[in-house]
């Protein structure tokens, strides 16, 4: 029986990061992957969908300019979209493939052992690998579970992969659908609504069970995103209950009900189910290893990536925390550092940066205003509109805003930030670092930012809180605001 210091079950973002960190410690590592290294981080997920978003965003920008000048819009055939996706996926796939092959050579001391197949527990230290009818058992001192997740389905609705699709299927369609209904108004649903609306070839419907999309975000964020979607022709069914969805020939018919008793029946060409994801844990025989599930019985119950079995760790989507590539990667690395290093500090999720690929893009870190209200946290909040930022003006992309939340005291330590607008993702990281450092707003105010740049908006937020801004909020009241939030009550701060 082959023996390893570390066995990693799953070669997605979390598992791959864990395997590579094991190599850093000079350990003998075995990586087991059922199908494709990279997982949803490459295929049918982060890379592929964001490739579509980039192309759709550029198309929308060009077409807005063409329409403004009375010219016909640019049309991108779906075959070209698919070709672009395939090229991006192949490039990343090729990098992984070469990396793995080189790590298995003698010149690299055979640091990595790669096994293709289905892995499942035989005991707390043994994994059985099945591949094309062949079976073998290997032993591992430490084992990391990183088996990822799959799209969740809806009861009584059959995703046939032709008319009713999941996120695993939507990118493999043959052409733009003439009409598309999306079930679920969370991040993934809103992202796909944005993409197809940007191309301008599809009538999009978005089913939202609540009174606004992205309900976990502040109202000003969700309202701006919703308004832009509707301006692109998207119909948002607010407060809608999906009563049924059936395939009729080559189309999909769905029925909605509303709180006022009204019912509505609509027929579209395709439907996309976007109602979350389910961890892949059913087929790895966790019981053989003695690994416990969470109280919800879905995710693995872990404590700082470590399960109830001391030598077994759970990372990425199976841990039930934040299902993002960057979070999975940091969890994978952290687990291995706990296993083989001297890592004592628990992994913190307080300064995790996220980005939503919408129109415009939305980036976030730390807590938001809604959370402060719900948990009665006294804070100060400053908001600066993109329309007063020179780079946004130069780009002709003045829609959006910066919002920074700080403690309601003289120190004004940073608790969170939301950015809605162009380059939002590039503006968030510096603030995330300051949150981790438990730093005050003073650090941002004294930096010399590049000009012109979007991040100058962050500096102006800091200056407003310190009452030394270039633009005075008392003059541009519709573009600049600064207020305290105590017991759910907003009180404007006296600023010039």
KABELFEN-V702754 format. One record per run of one state. SS is the DSSP state (2 for helix, 1 for strand, 0 for the rest). FROM is the first residue (numbers start at 1). TO is the last residue. If there is no record, write none. Layout:
ss->SS from->FROM to->TO
ss->SS from->FROM to->TO
This chain:
ss->0 from->1 to->2
ss->1 from->3 to->9
ss->0 from->10 to->11
ss->1 from->12 to->12
ss->2 from->13 to->24
ss->0 from->25 to->28
ss->1 from->29 to->33
ss->0 from->34 to->37
ss->1 from->38 to->38
ss->2 from->39 to->41
ss->0 from->42 to->45
ss->2 from->46 to->68
ss->0 from->69 to->77
ss->2 from->78 to->103
ss->0 from->104 to->105
ss->2 from->106 to->108
ss->0 from->109 to->111
ss->1 from->112 to->116
ss->0 from->117 to->117
ss->1 from->118 to->121
ss->0 from->122 to->125
ss->1 from->126 to->131
ss->0 from->132 to->133
ss->1 from->134 to->145
ss->0 from->146 to->148
ss->1 from->149 to->151
ss->0 from->152 to->163
ss->1 from->164 to->165
ss->0 from->166 to->169
ss->2 from->170 to->172
ss->0 from->173 to->178
ss->1 from->179 to->183
ss->0 from->184 to->186
ss->2 from->187 to->199
ss->0 from->200 to->202
ss->1 from->203 to->207
ss->0 from->208 to->218
ss->2 from->219 to->231
ss->0 from->232 to->234
ss->1 from->235 to->237
ss->0 from->238 to->239
ss->1 from->240 to->248
ss->0 from->249 to->250
ss->1 from->251 to->258
ss->0 from->259 to->262
ss->1 from->263 to->268
ss->0 from->269 to->269
ss->1 from->270 to->273
ss->0 from->274 to->276
ss->1 from->277 to->279
ss->0 from->280 to->285
ss->2 from->286 to->289
ss->0 from->290 to->292
ss->1 from->293 to->293
ss->0 from->294 to->299
ss->1 from->300 to->300
ss->0 from->301 to->302
ss->1 from->303 to->303
ss->0 from->304 to->305
ss->1 from->306 to->306
ss->0 from->307 to->311
ss->1 from->312 to->314
ss->0 from->315 to->315
ss->2 from->316 to->319
ss->0 from->320 to->324
ss->2 from->325 to->340
ss->0 from->341 to->353
ss->1 from->354 to->356
ss->0 from->357 to->361
ss->1 from->362 to->366
ss->0 from->367 to->368
ss->2 from->369 to->374
ss->0 from->375 to->378
ss->1 from->379 to->385
ss->2 from->386 to->388
ss->0 from->389 to->389
ss->2 from->390 to->395
ss->0 from->396 to->400
ss->1 from->401 to->407
ss->0 from->408 to->412
ss->1 from->413 to->420
ss->0 from->421 to->423
ss->2 from->424 to->427
ss->0 from->428 to->428
ss->2 from->429 to->436
ss->0 from->437 to->439
ss->1 from->440 to->440
ss->0 from->441 to->441
ss->2 from->442 to->445
ss->0 from->446 to->455
ss->2 from->456 to->465
ss->0 from->466 to->479
ss->1 from->480 to->486
ss->0 from->487 to->488
ss->1 from->489 to->492
ss->0 from->493 to->496
